[in-house]
């Protein structure tokens, strides 16, 4: 009795789709925004819980930056723009 395994062939487009998806939305420390404002924005616009938002704010304060969201660049742009409108220092990498 022999067993045959089907081999799937992928197109170049399908392969590239798998690699283009992961970008990071990074929140940077600044000397302008208060902890309360940063925490409010993380809860309001990224739907973090209060303890999660507080942890992120502290990490940004002590380490200078923190990844706050991952996804495709196209998915992250509206979040970057909204946080930027609120005065936060954010970038997509």
C-alpha positions as CSV (number, residue, x, y, z in Angstrom):
1,X,0.0,0.0,0.0
2,X,1.5,3.3,-1.0
3,X,0.7,6.7,0.3
4,X,0.9,9.8,-2.0
5,X,1.2,13.2,-0.6
6,X,-0.2,16.1,-2.6
7,X,2.2,18.9,-3.2
8,X,0.8,22.4,-3.3
9,X,2.4,24.9,-5.7
10,X,2.4,28.5,-4.6
11,X,2.6,31.5,-6.9
12,X,5.2,34.2,-6.2
13,X,2.3,36.6,-5.3
14,X,1.1,34.1,-2.6
15,X,4.6,33.8,-1.2
16,X,5.1,37.5,-1.0
17,X,1.7,38.0,0.6
18,X,2.9,35.9,3.6
19,X,5.9,38.2,4.2
20,X,4.5,41.6,3.7
21,X,1.9,41.4,6.5
22,X,3.9,42.2,9.6
23,X,4.7,45.7,10.4
24,X,4.9,47.3,13.9
25,X,3.2,50.4,15.2
26,X,5.7,51.9,17.6
27,X,4.9,54.4,20.3
28,X,7.9,56.6,21.2
29,X,8.6,58.4,24.4
30,X,8.4,62.2,24.3
31,X,8.6,65.0,26.8
32,X,5.2,66.4,25.9
33,X,2.4,63.9,26.7
34,X,1.4,62.9,30.2
35,X,1.0,59.4,31.3
36,X,-2.8,59.9,31.6
37,X,-3.1,61.1,28.0
38,X,-1.0,58.2,26.7
39,X,-3.1,55.7,28.7
40,X,-6.3,57.3,27.6
41,X,-5.3,57.1,23.9
42,X,-4.2,53.4,24.2
43,X,-7.6,52.5,25.8
44,X,-9.7,54.7,23.5
45,X,-8.1,54.0,20.1
46,X,-6.3,50.6,20.5
47,X,-8.8,49.1,23.0
48,X,-6.2,48.1,25.6
49,X,-7.4,47.5,29.1
50,X,-6.4,50.0,31.7
51,X,-3.6,47.7,33.2
52,X,-2.2,47.0,29.8
53,X,-2.2,50.6,28.8
54,X,-0.4,51.5,32.1
55,X,2.2,48.8,31.5
56,X,2.8,50.1,27.9
57,X,3.1,53.7,29.1
58,X,5.6,52.7,31.7
59,X,7.6,50.7,29.2
60,X,7.7,53.6,26.7
61,X,8.8,55.9,29.6
62,X,11.6,53.6,30.7
63,X,12.8,52.1,27.4
64,X,12.0,54.8,25.0
65,X,9.5,52.9,22.8
66,X,7.1,50.0,22.6
67,X,5.3,48.1,19.9
68,X,1.6,48.7,20.4
69,X,0.1,47.0,17.4
70,X,1.1,44.6,14.6
71,X,-0.4,44.1,11.2
72,X,0.0,45.1,7.6
73,X,1.2,48.6,6.9
74,X,-2.2,49.4,5.4
75,X,-4.0,48.2,8.5
76,X,-1.7,50.3,10.8
77,X,-1.9,53.6,9.0
78,X,-5.3,54.7,10.4
79,X,-4.2,53.9,13.9
80,X,-0.9,55.8,13.4
81,X,-2.8,58.8,12.0
82,X,-5.3,58.8,14.9
83,X,-2.6,58.6,17.6
84,X,-0.6,61.2,15.8
85,X,-3.7,63.5,15.8
86,X,-3.7,63.1,19.5
87,X,-0.1,64.3,19.8
88,X,1.6,61.0,20.3
89,X,4.9,60.1,18.7
90,X,4.3,57.0,16.6
91,X,5.8,55.3,13.6
92,X,5.3,52.2,11.5
93,X,8.3,50.0,11.0
